[in-house]
Amino acid sequence: MFNLLAIYLFFLSKHWLKVLHLHTDITSQYIGLPVAKQTT
């Protein structure tokens, strides 16, 4: 039972890291796009 919970938490943390990484990618794109437009 405890092992199952540990595996579940592991996958959950991996999922949230992926979501967080995706969120920072999107944020950097939104910040980066206007900057790129200004320089070009």
Summary of the structure (lengths in Angstrom):
residues: 40
radius of gyration: 17.3
end to end distance: 57.7
largest distance: 57.7
contacts: 73
relative contact order: 0.09
helix: 95%
strand: 0%
